C-alpha cells in the first residue's frame, strides 16, 4: 500500500472537537504497518 508523506503547514482548532489541518505533500511513501493508537484507526 502506498501513501503520501506530508508536512503540516497549519492547524486551526475550531469549536467542538474539530481541527482544520493544512498539509503539503512532500513525497510518496510505502505503508509498512498500520497501528491503532488512542482508539483511532487510520486506514
mmCIF file of the N, C-alpha and C atoms, coordinates in Angstrom:
data_MODEL
# 
_entry.id   MODEL 
# 
loop_
_atom_site.group_PDB 
_atom_site.id 
_atom_site.type_symbol 
_atom_site.label_atom_id 
_atom_site.label_alt_id 
_atom_site.label_comp_id 
_atom_site.label_asym_id 
_atom_site.label_entity_id 
_atom_site.label_seq_id 
_atom_site.pdbx_PDB_ins_code 
_atom_site.Cartn_x 
_atom_site.Cartn_y 
_atom_site.Cartn_z 
_atom_site.occupancy 
_atom_site.B_iso_or_equiv 
_atom_site.pdbx_formal_charge 
_atom_site.auth_seq_id 
_atom_site.auth_comp_id 
_atom_site.auth_asym_id 
_atom_site.auth_atom_id 
_atom_site.pdbx_PDB_model_num 
ATOM 1   N N  . UNK A 1 1  ? 0.847   -1.168 0.000  1.00 0.00 ? 1  UNK A N  1 
ATOM 2   C CA . UNK A 1 1  ? 0.000   0.000  0.000  1.00 0.00 ? 1  UNK A CA 1 
ATOM 3   C C  . UNK A 1 1  ? 0.900   1.242  0.000  1.00 0.00 ? 1  UNK A C  1 
ATOM 4   N N  . UNK A 1 2  ? 0.487   2.256  -0.721 1.00 0.00 ? 2  UNK A N  1 
ATOM 5   C CA . UNK A 1 2  ? 1.256   3.499  -0.823 1.00 0.00 ? 2  UNK A CA 1 
ATOM 6   C C  . UNK A 1 2  ? 0.469   4.656  -0.220 1.00 0.00 ? 2  UNK A C  1 
ATOM 7   N N  . UNK A 1 3  ? 1.176   5.689  0.216  1.00 0.00 ? 3  UNK A N  1 
ATOM 8   C CA . UNK A 1 3  ? 0.553   6.877  0.789  1.00 0.00 ? 3  UNK A CA 1 
ATOM 9   C C  . UNK A 1 3  ? 1.377   8.104  0.451  1.00 0.00 ? 3  UNK A C  1 
ATOM 10  N N  . UNK A 1 4  ? 1.045   9.216  1.062  1.00 0.00 ? 4  UNK A N  1 
ATOM 11  C CA . UNK A 1 4  ? 1.735   10.476 0.821  1.00 0.00 ? 4  UNK A CA 1 
ATOM 12  C C  . UNK A 1 4  ? 2.394   10.961 2.100  1.00 0.00 ? 4  UNK A C  1 
ATOM 13  N N  . UNK A 1 5  ? 3.684   11.285 2.019  1.00 0.00 ? 5  UNK A N  1 
ATOM 14  C CA . UNK A 1 5  ? 4.399   11.900 3.133  1.00 0.00 ? 5  UNK A CA 1 
ATOM 15  C C  . UNK A 1 5  ? 4.070   13.389 3.075  1.00 0.00 ? 5  UNK A C  1 
ATOM 16  N N  . UNK A 1 6  ? 3.544   13.939 4.168  1.00 0.00 ? 6  UNK A N  1 
ATOM 17  C CA . UNK A 1 6  ? 3.105   15.336 4.181  1.00 0.00 ? 6  UNK A CA 1 
ATOM 18  C C  . UNK A 1 6  ? 3.774   16.125 5.294  1.00 0.00 ? 6  UNK A C  1 
ATOM 19  N N  . UNK A 1 7  ? 3.860   17.416 5.086  1.00 0.00 ? 7  UNK A N  1 
ATOM 20  C CA . UNK A 1 7  ? 4.338   18.352 6.101  1.00 0.00 ? 7  UNK A CA 1 
ATOM 21  C C  . UNK A 1 7  ? 3.130   19.166 6.562  1.00 0.00 ? 7  UNK A C  1 
ATOM 22  N N  . UNK A 1 8  ? 2.911   19.223 7.876  1.00 0.00 ? 8  UNK A N  1 
ATOM 23  C CA . UNK A 1 8  ? 1.798   20.006 8.421  1.00 0.00 ? 8  UNK A CA 1 
ATOM 24  C C  . UNK A 1 8  ? 2.191   21.478 8.364  1.00 0.00 ? 8  UNK A C  1 
ATOM 25  N N  . UNK A 1 9  ? 1.427   22.261 7.603  1.00 0.00 ? 9  UNK A N  1 
ATOM 26  C CA . UNK A 1 9  ? 1.708   23.686 7.437  1.00 0.00 ? 9  UNK A CA 1 
ATOM 27  C C  . UNK A 1 9  ? 0.953   24.542 8.451  1.00 0.00 ? 9  UNK A C  1 
ATOM 28  N N  . UNK A 1 10 ? -0.271  24.108 8.808  1.00 0.00 ? 10 UNK A N  1 
ATOM 29  C CA . UNK A 1 10 ? -1.097  24.916 9.709  1.00 0.00 ? 10 UNK A CA 1 
ATOM 30  C C  . UNK A 1 10 ? -2.163  24.039 10.360 1.00 0.00 ? 10 UNK A C  1 
ATOM 31  N N  . UNK A 1 11 ? -2.422  24.288 11.652 1.00 0.00 ? 11 UNK A N  1 
ATOM 32  C CA . UNK A 1 11 ? -3.504  23.609 12.376 1.00 0.00 ? 11 UNK A CA 1 
ATOM 33  C C  . UNK A 1 11 ? -4.360  24.666 13.058 1.00 0.00 ? 11 UNK A C  1 
ATOM 34  N N  . UNK A 1 12 ? -5.666  24.582 12.869 1.00 0.00 ? 12 UNK A N  1 
ATOM 35  C CA . UNK A 1 12 ? -6.594  25.524 13.491 1.00 0.00 ? 12 UNK A CA 1 
ATOM 36  C C  . UNK A 1 12 ? -7.626  24.724 14.272 1.00 0.00 ? 12 UNK A C  1 
ATOM 37  N N  . UNK A 1 13 ? -7.741  24.986 15.583 1.00 0.00 ? 13 UNK A N  1 
ATOM 38  C CA . UNK A 1 13 ? -8.757  24.333 16.410 1.00 0.00 ? 13 UNK A CA 1 
ATOM 39  C C  . UNK A 1 13 ? -10.050 25.125 16.286 1.00 0.00 ? 13 UNK A C  1 
ATOM 40  N N  . UNK A 1 14 ? -11.107 24.445 15.894 1.00 0.00 ? 14 UNK A N  1 
ATOM 41  C CA . UNK A 1 14 ? -12.414 25.056 15.709 1.00 0.00 ? 14 UNK A CA 1 
ATOM 42  C C  . UNK A 1 14 ? -13.339 24.632 16.850 1.00 0.00 ? 14 UNK A C  1 
ATOM 43  N N  . UNK A 1 15 ? -14.487 25.303 16.993 1.00 0.00 ? 15 UNK A N  1 
ATOM 44  C CA . UNK A 1 15 ? -15.430 24.930 18.049 1.00 0.00 ? 15 UNK A CA 1 
ATOM 45  C C  . UNK A 1 15 ? -15.812 23.453 17.957 1.00 0.00 ? 15 UNK A C  1 
ATOM 46  N N  . UNK A 1 16 ? -16.175 22.885 19.083 1.00 0.00 ? 16 UNK A N  1 
ATOM 47  C CA . UNK A 1 16 ? -16.441 21.449 19.133 1.00 0.00 ? 16 UNK A CA 1 
ATOM 48  C C  . UNK A 1 16 ? -15.092 20.745 19.207 1.00 0.00 ? 16 UNK A C  1 
ATOM 49  N N  . UNK A 1 17 ? -15.025 19.557 18.717 1.00 0.00 ? 17 UNK A N  1 
ATOM 50  C CA . UNK A 1 17 ? -13.751 18.837 18.698 1.00 0.00 ? 17 UNK A CA 1 
ATOM 51  C C  . UNK A 1 17 ? -13.201 18.779 17.278 1.00 0.00 ? 17 UNK A C  1 
ATOM 52  N N  . UNK A 1 18 ? -13.344 19.872 16.531 1.00 0.00 ? 18 UNK A N  1 
ATOM 53  C CA . UNK A 1 18 ? -12.931 19.914 15.132 1.00 0.00 ? 18 UNK A CA 1 
ATOM 54  C C  . UNK A 1 18 ? -11.587 20.615 14.987 1.00 0.00 ? 18 UNK A C  1 
ATOM 55  N N  . UNK A 1 19 ? -10.735 20.053 14.148 1.00 0.00 ? 19 UNK A N  1 
ATOM 56  C CA . UNK A 1 19 ? -9.436  20.658 13.841 1.00 0.00 ? 19 UNK A CA 1 
ATOM 57  C C  . UNK A 1 19 ? -9.303  20.728 12.330 1.00 0.00 ? 19 UNK A C  1 
ATOM 58  N N  . UNK A 1 20 ? -8.942  21.893 11.813 1.00 0.00 ? 20 UNK A N  1 
ATOM 59  C CA . UNK A 1 20 ? -8.686  22.049 10.378 1.00 0.00 ? 20 UNK A CA 1 
ATOM 60  C C  . UNK A 1 20 ? -7.176  22.018 10.183 1.00 0.00 ? 20 UNK A C  1 
ATOM 61  N N  . UNK A 1 21 ? -6.712  21.157 9.280  1.00 0.00 ? 21 UNK A N  1 
ATOM 62  C CA . UNK A 1 21 ? -5.276  20.967 9.075  1.00 0.00 ? 21 UNK A CA 1 
ATOM 63  C C  . UNK A 1 21 ? -4.939  21.229 7.613  1.00 0.00 ? 21 UNK A C  1 
ATOM 64  N N  . UNK A 1 22 ? -3.919  22.062 7.378  1.00 0.00 ? 22 UNK A N  1 
ATOM 65  C CA . UNK A 1 22 ? -3.405  22.326 6.036  1.00 0.00 ? 22 UNK A CA 1 
ATOM 66  C C  . UNK A 1 22 ? -2.082  21.587 5.906  1.00 0.00 ? 22 UNK A C  1 
ATOM 67  N N  . UNK A 1 23 ? -1.987  20.700 4.913  1.00 0.00 ? 23 UNK A N  1 
ATOM 68  C CA . UNK A 1 23 ? -0.761  19.926 4.721  1.00 0.00 ? 23 UNK A CA 1 
ATOM 69  C C  . UNK A 1 23 ? -0.207  20.147 3.321  1.00 0.00 ? 23 UNK A C  1 
ATOM 70  N N  . UNK A 1 24 ? 1.097   19.904 3.184  1.00 0.00 ? 24 UNK A N  1 
ATOM 71  C CA . UNK A 1 24 ? 1.768   19.984 1.890  1.00 0.00 ? 24 UNK A CA 1 
ATOM 72  C C  . UNK A 1 24 ? 2.360   18.611 1.586  1.00 0.00 ? 24 UNK A C  1 
ATOM 73  N N  . UNK A 1 25 ? 2.011   18.049 0.442  1.00 0.00 ? 25 UNK A N  1 
ATOM 74  C CA . UNK A 1 25 ? 2.562   16.756 0.043  1.00 0.00 ? 25 UNK A CA 1 
ATOM 75  C C  . UNK A 1 25 ? 4.042   16.894 -0.279 1.00 0.00 ? 25 UNK A C  1 
ATOM 76  N N  . UNK A 1 26 ? 4.868   16.030 0.317  1.00 0.00 ? 26 UNK A N  1 
ATOM 77  C CA . UNK A 1 26 ? 6.319   16.096 0.130  1.00 0.00 ? 26 UNK A CA 1 
ATOM 78  C C  . UNK A 1 26 ? 6.788   14.996 -0.819 1.00 0.00 ? 26 UNK A C  1 
ATOM 79  N N  . UNK A 1 27 ? 6.325   13.766 -0.588 1.00 0.00 ? 27 UNK A N  1 
ATOM 80  C CA . UNK A 1 27 ? 6.730   12.653 -1.448 1.00 0.00 ? 27 UNK A CA 1 
ATOM 81  C C  . UNK A 1 27 ? 5.780   11.478 -1.265 1.00 0.00 ? 27 UNK A C  1 
ATOM 82  N N  . UNK A 1 28 ? 5.991   10.462 -2.070 1.00 0.00 ? 28 UNK A N  1 
ATOM 83  C CA . UNK A 1 28 ? 5.218   9.227  -1.985 1.00 0.00 ? 28 UNK A CA 1 
ATOM 84  C C  . UNK A 1 28 ? 5.943   8.280  -1.039 1.00 0.00 ? 28 UNK A C  1 
ATOM 85  N N  . UNK A 1 29 ? 5.188   7.553  -0.234 1.00 0.00 ? 29 UNK A N  1 
ATOM 86  C CA . UNK A 1 29 ? 5.814   6.630  0.705  1.00 0.00 ? 29 UNK A CA 1 
ATOM 87  C C  . UNK A 1 29 ? 5.050   5.325  0.792  1.00 0.00 ? 29 UNK A C  1 
ATOM 88  N N  . UNK A 1 30 ? 5.749   4.264  1.093  1.00 0.00 ? 30 UNK A N  1 
ATOM 89  C CA . UNK A 1 30 ? 5.123   2.945  1.226  1.00 0.00 ? 30 UNK A CA 1 
ATOM 90  C C  . UNK A 1 30 ? 4.719   2.715  2.680  1.00 0.00 ? 30 UNK A C  1 
ATOM 91  N N  . UNK A 1 31 ? 3.476   2.266  2.892  1.00 0.00 ? 31 UNK A N  1 
ATOM 92  C CA . UNK A 1 31 ? 2.972   1.963  4.229  1.00 0.00 ? 31 UNK A CA 1 
ATOM 93  C C  . UNK A 1 31 ? 3.412   0.544  4.579  1.00 0.00 ? 31 UNK A C  1 
ATOM 94  N N  . UNK A 1 32 ? 4.195   0.416  5.659  1.00 0.00 ? 32 UNK A N  1 
ATOM 95  C CA . UNK A 1 32 ? 4.671   -0.899 6.088  1.00 0.00 ? 32 UNK A CA 1 
ATOM 96  C C  . UNK A 1 32 ? 3.758   -1.507 7.141  1.00 0.00 ? 32 UNK A C  1 
ATOM 97  N N  . UNK A 1 33 ? 3.159   -0.644 7.999  1.00 0.00 ? 33 UNK A N  1 
ATOM 98  C CA . UNK A 1 33 ? 2.380   -1.145 9.121  1.00 0.00 ? 33 UNK A CA 1 
ATOM 99  C C  . UNK A 1 33 ? 1.334   -0.107 9.506  1.00 0.00 ? 33 UNK A C  1 
ATOM 100 N N  . UNK A 1 34 ? 0.131   -0.572 9.832  1.00 0.00 ? 34 UNK A N  1 
ATOM 101 C CA . UNK A 1 34 ? -0.927  0.309  10.326 1.00 0.00 ? 34 UNK A CA 1 
ATOM 102 C C  . UNK A 1 34 ? -1.204  -0.089 11.765 1.00 0.00 ? 34 UNK A C  1 
ATOM 103 N N  . UNK A 1 35 ? -1.095  0.870  12.682 1.00 0.00 ? 35 UNK A N  1 
ATOM 104 C CA . UNK A 1 35 ? -1.322  0.612  14.100 1.00 0.00 ? 35 UNK A CA 1 
ATOM 105 C C  . UNK A 1 35 ? -2.514  1.408  14.599 1.00 0.00 ? 35 UNK A C  1 
ATOM 106 N N  . UNK A 1 36 ? -3.155  0.895  15.639 1.00 0.00 ? 36 UNK A N  1 
ATOM 107 C CA . UNK A 1 36 ? -4.256  1.613  16.277 1.00 0.00 ? 36 UNK A CA 1 
ATOM 108 C C  . UNK A 1 36 ? -3.714  2.272  17.535 1.00 0.00 ? 36 UNK A C  1 
ATOM 109 N N  . UNK A 1 37 ? -3.987  3.584  17.680 1.00 0.00 ? 37 UNK A N  1 
ATOM 110 C CA . UNK A 1 37 ? -3.499  4.342  18.826 1.00 0.00 ? 37 UNK A CA 1 
ATOM 111 C C  . UNK A 1 37 ? -4.609  5.240  19.341 1.00 0.00 ? 37 UNK A C  1 
ATOM 112 N N  . UNK A 1 38 ? -4.829  5.241  20.635 1.00 0.00 ? 38 UNK A N  1 
ATOM 113 C CA . UNK A 1 38 ? -5.827  6.091  21.291 1.00 0.00 ? 38 UNK A CA 1 
ATOM 114 C C  . UNK A 1 38 ? -7.216  5.918  20.679 1.00 0.00 ? 38 UNK A C  1 
ATOM 115 N N  . UNK A 1 39 ? -7.568  4.697  20.282 1.00 0.00 ? 39 UNK A N  1 
ATOM 116 C CA . UNK A 1 39 ? -8.898  4.430  19.761 1.00 0.00 ? 39 UNK A CA 1 
ATOM 117 C C  . UNK A 1 39 ? -9.137  4.916  18.349 1.00 0.00 ? 39 UNK A C  1 
ATOM 118 N N  . UNK A 1 40 ? -8.090  5.364  17.654 1.00 0.00 ? 40 UNK A N  1 
ATOM 119 C CA . UNK A 1 40 ? -8.230  5.860  16.285 1.00 0.00 ? 40 UNK A CA 1 
ATOM 120 C C  . UNK A 1 40 ? -7.492  4.908  15.359 1.00 0.00 ? 40 UNK A C  1 
ATOM 121 N N  . UNK A 1 41 ? -8.160  4.444  14.337 1.00 0.00 ? 41 UNK A N  1 
ATOM 122 C CA . UNK A 1 41 ? -7.531  3.554  13.368 1.00 0.00 ? 41 UNK A CA 1 
ATOM 123 C C  . UNK A 1 41 ? -7.492  4.255  12.020 1.00 0.00 ? 41 UNK A C  1 
ATOM 124 N N  . UNK A 1 42 ? -6.327  4.477  11.486 1.00 0.00 ? 42 UNK A N  1 
ATOM 125 C CA . UNK A 1 42 ? -6.167  5.124  10.181 1.00 0.00 ? 42 UNK A CA 1 
ATOM 126 C C  . UNK A 1 42 ? -6.055  4.042  9.119  1.00 0.00 ? 42 UNK A C  1 
ATOM 127 N N  . UNK A 1 43 ? -6.956  4.044  8.150  1.00 0.00 ? 43 UNK A N  1 
ATOM 128 C CA . UNK A 1 43 ? -6.882  3.048  7.080  1.00 0.00 ? 43 UNK A CA 1 
ATOM 129 C C  . UNK A 1 43 ? -7.182  3.657  5.758  1.00 0.00 ? 43 UNK A C  1 
# 
